[in-house]
Amino acid sequence: MALFRLILHIAVLFLFYGAGSLLQQWLNLPVPGSILGMILLFMAIFQLACWIHAGFRKEPLLCSGTCR
């Protein structure tokens, strides 16, 4: 079970890396795709934290700027 979770976590990291690389190629940005992937991962984690926090406070699911 632990090995499966490890493989799943690595697969998610590769998914964000691939998304960042594709975004870099499509938009022809001077920023490396791996950096864009890390930014996408940070945004996804932040949004997930906002959704969890909003669930406790009974607010709309999308964050309106900051999580308090």
Secondary structure, DSSP 8 states (H G I E B T S, - for coil): -HHHHHHHHHHHHHHHHHHHHHHHHHHT-SS-HHHHHHHHHHHHHHHHHHHHHHHHHT--SS-SS---
